[in-house]
Amino acid sequence: MRLSRTCSLLACALLWTAALPASASGGDSYQTNRFASEFQPANAELFASGNLGVVPGSYWRVYHYLAYQAARGRALTSQQVAALDLKTWHVSNSSEWAGVDPEKNNSETWVAARAPYAAQAGLPAVLPMDPHAETEDNETYLNCHSDAFRQAGVTMAARARLGAGGKPDAWFKLWLQGQDAVFSNCEERHHGPAANSPKRVVKLPRALPANAPDWLKDDHAYQSAAANFYARNFDLARTQFQEIARQPKSPWQALAPYLAARTLIRKAVLEFPLREQEPAAPARIAALAQARQELDALAPASVPARQMGSLVAARLNPAERLAALARALDKEPFGPDTPHMVSDYLLLMDKLLDTAPNSIVTAREPMTLWIASMQSGPVVRDLSQNQVKQLLEQRAGALDAVRKSWIKQPDPLWMAPLLTMAGANELSAAERKAAAAVPPTHPLYQTVQYHLARLALAEQHGERADQDLDRLLSAYGKQMSVATTNRFLALKMASAGTVDEFLKAAPRRPDPVERGEAIDAPEDHASGTDADFGTAVWRHLPMSELKVLLKHPLLPPGWKPMLQETIFTRAIIFNDEDTALGLLDAVASTRKSTAHLYQRYRKAASGAGRKLAGALILVNTPELQPSVVNQDDKARFWGCGTHEQPPLAAHMPVPAPRFLGAQRTAQAAREQETLLRLPLRTEFLAPVLLEWARIKPVDEEAPKALHFLVASTRMECPGGTAVPEEKQLRARYSREAYELTHKLYPASKWTKATKYYY
């Protein structure tokens, strides 16, 4: 669960101390897999009913909560899922934790409802307001909630009917002016340190004449207290609410004690904000403790007081409140308070995983331990040594805790996190036996079977994994979700014993949860294959197998041109003239302006002649790349660093397809190592082209090649370089090519276009 910068008052108060992980209960700015969402199932109702499929550790925690309940035999109904009101980054729109869009906080609804009454009362129209304010730390909080605007609308309609003939009168006009004054306090921007900022001035309802009706006097007292509340005059607002609570005839008497407690909460979090590394302020703790005492007294008869009391409890002792919520959610039936409790529970997990992760992954409460353990899988790539060490320690703690839970309660429930966390050869014989015995009717069956196959592949038992995958896909494939099918096909592609089976497992259907596609989506998405197919092809298949793939009838559509270009480029790099000659026409067919260079390669003498002709093709065609993939399954531009961002979810390396066997796998590894050791593209081409240009051949291709060589040294590696800058030769080659062009070919149009070197 990830809150936006603009959030409800108490949500901000709880979370000002730490940033939250993006892939917890929901997230923004996240990346996902088009074929198998890493963060949510496509059908939440089906998922919550127990049709879990494969539950990845990267799912937002709200879905792990649903999976846990289903695995415990407490599947949720469609009505209960609807009550949760699942969104992408919060759980319930009734929750104080939920982030709020200022454009949709009902101020515009209030303005629209007010308009006809204001016209009858002779008052001007008003514009929608921003119901937010800022603290001295420039933190934005929601000052006026939707409930305030809704309640004001209901009250306005009722008060308008009190006039003669049931129509607005002069007293109603005073009421509406008073309500306008209240809401004018909603927005207040802070403009600097407290010592230098002007004191905030409260805008109060105007004083009433002595003959005002009692109902207006009661409302005026309430409006004045609310105005002071929004203007942060908390002590005065609390006194006024307490006074209203002592007025038995006031329509606000029952609500006033709750609002009096709310003033303590706002004062605590705004006047005594919790900052990083700061001991808890006694004044803040005292205010929150008093508020909790008052809210607890109101809770039996007041749902808002119950909910607010839980927030205060979380603020005072988040670990204790998390444990209490876990126990309640694990044992109590789904009720009206459940959505709010789930929301609070997940947010507290976010907070404590950031501030005290070990307390979560070794929690005593089964639900908390299960959810946290599901997300304690393989270590994410590209972390610092300290981060990796911390994650490994957390994983070890979680693994130990899950094993103890399974020993204490040998339930299939614990097999899912145990297998999700397990690496090769980490399961005991008893654990393997128990995992294999999970019945097909269990909601976690497919999750367990997936990881058993994954571990079999990791432990070099590919044939056994392949047989199990065939059995699972045959028996349950029609009932599987698209994402689950695609996850099993990814394993099947690795376990395949033949190239035919490998290619049959490559095509994937898009996961329905992913609507649309990124603007810069990789080209292989158009061919219906996931990134793992490209990784397997480019990293694990040697040239001999790439050529077999190129002619195979099961090759996924769209892959043939990419394969042709990659094989051709690698053939030039490896000086494999026969392969390059065989692909000349295919690669040249879409390149009319450089078609003559491919014919030049055909006619060139074997050896040095073809090497030069190949260099001319490559310097004129920068899009031709050898498709290098490193050991972390990251794509590399020629000689550069990686250009793909690491995924937010944990990464499981793509294994070499089983059909290759040891010999061809080793050959692919040798070829890949050669490609990974290549210098930068320009540094690879420069020696051949510069040596040829120095003899000043009467050939327009010479200045043209030098021009492109210079140009290609600029912004050559969008993702950085694998070689330190001080060891790179491209700057020297760029200058040398520039000088040769101007010295040897001063009249060429390519020389005139070469104005700089880089």
C-alpha angles and dihedrals in degrees: 000000000000124000123214119234089261109063144146117290098254095039090056090045091055096044105038087099100064147018115242130230114261097227103052119100092337137333152202127220091030131147122219143184115262092212101041117016112229094204113039144010119251094237114038094184093052090045094050090049090064103269090121102154110185110347109206121206090237094068115117108266094247087069091049087054089053091046092050092051092048091048089052091055093257100111115174124241123233089255091054092048089050089052090057088057092207115212132170097269111012137040111219131020088211092062124104087219095064119109113242130219105223090214091059104042097109098255087117089050089053092048091051093047091047096051101081093042091048091051091053090048093049094245125139123253119258133213126241111274133219102246093205135099135190133235127221087267090057090249113150119224133178105256102175115038128209090253090062092056092044093049091048090054093051092047092047092056091048095048093048089061093057093077125093110295090009092288133122115277138178092286091054089051089057089048093052092047088052092051091049088054090052094053093044086074093059097088122051125156121207115221107188146328114341092248092057099039124093114252112263110254118215116226105218131189110264118261116272126235116252093251095057113132118261093246090057092048091052091048091045091056090050093046091050092052091047092049091053090047093055091042090054095246086138102164092052092043091052092050091050094048090049090052091051089051088061093055106090093189095052114104086219096054095102095047097043098079090054091051091047088058090047090059089059091052094050092046091050096051098037103037095034103031118184110241131185116280091005119126113240109273112241091221091055093048091047092051093048093046091052091048091051092051091052094044092049089056090054097040100089091063102026128064093192090052090049092051095044090047090057090053092051090048089052090050093051097044114002095179093051092047092048090053092048092049091048091053092047095047090047096052111022122081119250108278143160092285095049098090091052092046093049090050093050092044094053094045091051089051088054092051097046095043086059098043104027109012096164090060088060103043090049098037119148094223108090096219094052092046092047095050094043092047092051087061095046096084130126117344115265116246127251099033128139120258091254092051092049090048091050093048092048090051091049091048092050091050092048093047091052092047093049092049090052090049091051092049090049093044112019093202126145085237090081095048092075098060091036093056093039089059098038122105129196114314093359097115121089121228090253092051092050091050092050092047092050089050095058103120121241090240093063115103090231096049096104092045091053093045091049092055093044088057091044091053092046089056092047090051093051096254094125098148092055090047090050093053092048092048092050090051093049096046091047095048101038107015095105092053096045122104117245092253093050092048090051092050091053091046089055089059092042090055088058095043096046113128095203136037088243092058090044092055094043089058094048103077114084135187117230114258108249091225089071109076114192126348137261116268091237095043112157115261093242089068088071090058093057096247128121125233091262091069091056091046092051093047099045098037106032107031118083121218092265091059094042088060091049090050091050091062097038116117091218095058105128114254114266095029099091097077092046092050092047093052095045095047090047092050093048090047091057091047092048092043089240096157097174093056093045092050091051091057100039097102095043094051093041094049094085096038108073097163093057100031090112090062091061090052088048088057090051093051096041121106115259115264118016093014094056091042090058092044090051091050090052090053093049097046089051094045110047092170090071105099134168091232097234120194120188130216091275091057091251120143116240130202111226107294092343135111121266116295100196122088114236114259119255090230125071113277124233110194116242106246124222111267111261095229090070095068126204098294098053092040090055091048091053090049091053092049091047091050090053090051093047090053093053115122120237113301094252091047090053093051101035101076093054095043096043093048090051094045093053091067087060098230116200091244128119088212090071100066089036091055091047090050092053091044090057092044094049093058089068115088089349096157116040091184097045128262133286090218122067113253093243091058096049120108098195095096090056092045091048093054093043092051091047093051093045091051093052094041100045103027107030094151097049119112087226090058091051089051091052099081100151143023125217 
